[in-house]
Amino acid sequence: MAKRGGFPGAMPGNQANLMKQVQKMQKQMETMQEEIENKEFEAAVGGGAVKAVVNGKKELKAIELSPSAVDPDDIEMLQDLIVAAVNEAIRKAETEMNAEMSKLTGGLSLPGGFGGLF
């Protein structure tokens, strides 16, 4: 008679051990995600004329403008610099999140349903 449930060929003890490992990794991911969400990422563009700071939640926390960046005759340039600085700061936050996640998962490719966790 075939066994029901579980993984084919897996012993019950191995399933329990696997579950413990998954729970431990989940806890580590939650801790790492919380740490990164509280961290700030900064990017400067235009030779430091515009600086943006975002947190790990990708929320804009601050914009710093150098007086030399404010030219009433060239508002478009200032707007472009702000967008570039914010996007670069967000990229830095994403890069760190992905790097930390790779450390935890050891390069393990997780199914699509798990992608929303990070």
C-alpha positions in Angstrom: 0.0 0.0 0.0 1.3 3.5 -0.9 2.0 6.1 1.7 -0.1 9.2 1.6 1.3 12.7 1.9 4.9 13.8 2.4 7.7 13.6 -0.1 8.2 10.4 -2.0 11.1 8.4 -0.5 11.5 10.8 2.4 11.6 9.5 5.9 9.4 11.1 8.5 12.5 12.3 10.5 13.9 14.0 7.5 10.7 15.9 7.0 10.8 17.2 10.5 14.4 18.2 10.1 13.6 19.9 6.8 10.7 21.8 8.4 13.0 23.0 11.2 15.6 24.3 8.6 12.9 26.1 6.7 11.5 27.7 9.8 15.0 28.8 10.8 15.7 30.3 7.4 12.3 32.1 7.5 13.2 33.6 10.8 16.6 34.7 9.5 14.9 36.3 6.4 12.5 38.2 8.6 15.3 39.5 10.8 17.4 40.5 7.8 14.5 42.1 6.0 13.7 44.2 9.2 17.3 45.3 9.5 17.4 46.4 5.8 14.1 48.2 6.0 15.5 50.3 8.8 18.7 51.0 7.0 19.2 54.1 4.8 20.7 54.2 1.3 22.1 57.4 -0.2 22.9 58.3 -3.7 24.4 61.6 -5.1 24.3 62.7 -8.7 25.5 65.7 -10.7 28.8 65.8 -8.8 26.9 65.9 -5.5 24.5 68.6 -6.6 21.5 66.4 -5.7 21.5 63.7 -3.0 18.6 61.3 -2.2 18.2 59.1 0.9 15.8 56.1 0.9 15.2 53.4 3.5 15.1 49.7 2.8 11.3 50.0 2.3 12.2 52.1 -0.7 10.6 55.2 0.9 12.2 58.5 0.1 13.5 60.0 3.4 15.4 63.1 2.3 16.5 65.2 -0.7 19.5 67.5 -0.4 20.0 70.1 -3.1 23.2 72.1 -3.5 22.6 75.8 -4.2 24.5 75.3 -7.5 21.8 72.8 -8.6 19.0 75.4 -8.4 18.9 77.3 -11.6 15.6 79.0 -12.2 16.3 78.9 -16.0 16.9 75.1 -16.0 14.2 73.5 -13.8 14.2 70.4 -16.1 17.8 69.6 -15.2 17.1 69.8 -11.5 14.1 67.5 -12.0 16.1 65.0 -13.9 18.8 65.0 -11.3 16.3 64.4 -8.5 14.8 61.5 -10.4 18.2 60.0 -11.1 19.3 60.3 -7.4 16.1 58.7 -6.1 16.3 55.9 -8.6 20.0 55.2 -7.8 19.3 55.2 -4.0 16.4 52.7 -4.6 18.7 50.5 -6.7 21.3 50.4 -3.9 18.6 49.3 -1.4 17.4 46.6 -3.8 21.0 45.4 -4.5 21.7 45.0 -0.8 18.4 43.2 -0.2 19.2 40.8 -3.0 22.7 40.2 -1.8 21.6 39.5 1.8 18.9 37.2 0.5 21.4 35.3 -1.6 23.6 34.8 1.5 20.6 33.2 3.4 19.3 31.1 0.6 22.8 30.1 -0.7 21.6 30.9 -4.3 18.6 28.6 -3.8 15.9 29.5 -6.3 12.6 29.9 -4.5 9.2 29.2 -6.1 7.3 32.3 -7.3 5.0 32.3 -4.3 7.9 33.1 -2.1 9.1 36.2 -4.0 6.7 38.5 -2.2 8.4 37.8 1.1 11.4 40.0 0.2 
